[in-house]
Amino acid sequence: KFAMVAPDVQIDDGKGTILISSEEGETEANNHRKLSDFGIRNGSRLQADDFLQDYTLLINVLHSEDLEKDVEFEVVGDAPERIGPKPSEPTSKNISNGSDDGAQPSTSTGNQQ
């Protein structure tokens, strides 16, 4: 839903408890735990960072009894459009005269006197 590629998610409580890590295997033990196991309740905040996209979200967790059947959560608010990975740096051009005006070196082979 948030279009994150490699997120790190931590509880925004000043302690830095990491729930999800972009480092493989680092938080795998958390996969089957509930948010309540970490003390996350109504009003808690999470911070999600995706360093590959230079993209950070603050997520407010709010409890609701009004969700439709079989719906575990709902994203409310402005969800960002898909951002995608950062664009790569433009490739440098081989410019011999120091300008980018398209001028090319002379290829003339005529007799010069």
C-alpha positions in Angstrom: 0.0 0.0 0.0 2.9 2.4 0.8 5.0 1.4 -2.2 8.1 0.8 -0.1 10.9 -1.3 -1.5 13.2 -2.0 1.5 11.5 -0.5 4.6 12.8 -0.3 8.1 10.0 0.1 10.6 10.5 1.1 14.2 8.3 2.2 17.1 8.4 6.0 17.3 8.9 6.0 21.1 12.5 7.2 21.4 13.7 3.7 22.2 14.3 2.6 18.6 12.6 -0.8 18.8 12.8 -2.2 15.2 9.8 -4.2 14.0 10.8 -4.7 10.4 14.4 -4.4 9.0 15.5 -4.2 5.4 18.5 -6.4 6.5 17.5 -10.0 5.6 16.8 -12.2 8.7 17.4 -9.4 11.2 13.7 -9.2 12.4 12.4 -12.5 11.0 11.4 -13.6 14.5 8.8 -10.7 14.5 6.9 -12.0 11.5 4.3 -13.9 13.5 4.0 -11.5 16.4 1.1 -9.1 16.9 1.6 -5.3 17.3 0.2 -5.6 20.8 3.2 -7.9 21.7 5.4 -4.8 21.3 3.2 -2.6 23.4 1.6 -0.9 20.4 -1.9 0.3 21.2 -4.4 2.9 20.0 -2.5 6.1 19.5 1.0 4.5 19.0 3.2 5.8 16.2 5.5 3.9 13.8 8.2 5.3 11.6 8.8 3.6 8.3 12.0 4.5 6.3 12.8 3.3 2.8 16.4 4.4 2.3 16.4 3.2 -1.3 13.8 5.8 -2.1 14.7 8.5 0.5 11.1 8.1 1.7 9.9 8.2 5.3 6.4 7.8 6.7 5.0 8.4 10.2 2.1 5.9 10.8 -0.5 6.6 13.5 -2.1 3.4 14.8 -5.8 3.8 15.6 -8.0 1.0 16.9 -11.3 0.6 15.2 -14.2 -1.9 15.7 -15.9 -0.7 12.5 -13.8 -2.7 9.9 -15.6 -5.0 7.5 -15.5 -8.7 8.0 -12.1 -10.3 7.3 -10.4 -6.9 7.1 -7.5 -6.6 9.5 -6.5 -3.0 8.9 -7.4 0.0 6.8 -5.1 2.8 5.6 -6.8 6.2 6.1 -5.4 9.4 4.8 -3.2 10.3 1.9 -1.3 7.3 0.7 1.6 8.4 -1.6 1.6 7.4 -5.2 4.1 4.8 -6.2 7.5 6.4 -6.0 9.9 3.7 -7.2 13.6 3.6 -6.8 15.7 6.7 -7.0 16.7 7.5 -10.6 20.3 6.7 -11.4 22.7 9.4 -12.0 22.8 10.6 -15.7 25.6 9.2 -17.7 28.4 11.6 -18.4 29.0 12.6 -22.0 32.4 12.5 -23.5 32.9 16.1 -24.3 36.3 17.1 -25.5 35.8 20.9 -25.8 34.2 21.4 -22.4 30.8 22.4 -23.7 27.6 20.5 -24.4 26.6 22.4 -27.6 26.8 19.3 -29.8 29.9 20.5 -31.6 32.0 17.7 -32.9 35.7 17.7 -33.7 36.6 18.3 -37.4 37.0 15.1 -39.5 38.1 17.0 -42.6 41.0 15.3 -44.5 41.5 17.9 -47.2 45.0 19.3 -48.0 45.9 22.1 -45.7 48.5 24.6 -47.0 
